């Protein structure tokens, strides 16, 4: 089942907070991920955790070009849609 965009933003916020042990109170869809101070290893951990929680696979190539939280949320939504249609 697909999640709402608000839910996906909240999953990202919660996951990022757990992994980098820092709060992100002002995080929105327009937040640029690189400005959060999360390194690439941290992002890999966040993506992996989100994949497990949301039961969705995010192939590396689908993550290319992601700049903002909205980009990541859109990618997750696309993968959830493909999975629901049996294509992922």
N, C-alpha and C positions, 0 to 999 in steps of 0.2 A: 504494500500500500504506500502510495506517495505521501510525503510529508508536506505541510504548508511551508512557505518560504520563511515565515516567522519562526517556525519550529526548527528549521534547518539552521538559521542564523543562531538560534539559542543553543543548538547542539554544538556548533562551531565554537561559540563563546565559552560554553562549559568545558568542552574538550581542551581548548587552548589554555584556559585557566588552570585545569588540572595538570597539563603537561609542562607548561612553562612556569607554573606556580606564581602567576601574576594575574590580577583582575583586569578585565577589559570592559569597564562600565559604559563607555561611550561607543562601543562597537555597533556599527550599522551595516546595511548592505553596501553602502558606498565606501566603507573603510578599505583603504589600500593595505593589503596584507603585509607587504614589505615594510610598511610604516609601524607595524606592531612590534617590531624587534624580535620576531621569531625567526630563528635560523632555518636552513633547509632541512636539517635533521629533525628539528622540532616540527616542521610542517609535515614531514613524512610520518612522524608519530601521530600527529593530529589526523591526517588523512586515514591512516590505518585504523585508528580508533573509531572514526566516523564510519568507515566501511563496515566495521564489525557491528556497531550500534544500529546502523541503518540497513544492514544486510544488503549492501550494494557494492559492486566492484568498480573501482575507479582506475582504469588502466593509465599508465604513465602518460601515454599520448593524449589522453583526454584532459590532462592537467596542464598541458602546454599553453602558455599565454594567459593563465589565470592571474589577474592582478588584484581584484577586489573580492570581498566576501560575496557580493552578488554574482561574480563570475563562478565562484566555487559552488554556490547554491544552485545556479542554473545547470552546471555540469552534473551535480547530484540528481537534480530533477530529471534531466535527460536520461541518465543511467537508470533511474527508478522506472521511468516510462518504458524504456527498452526491456528491462527485466520483467515488468508486468505483461509485456507483449510477448515474452519468451524469446527475445532477440539478444539478450545479454547473458 
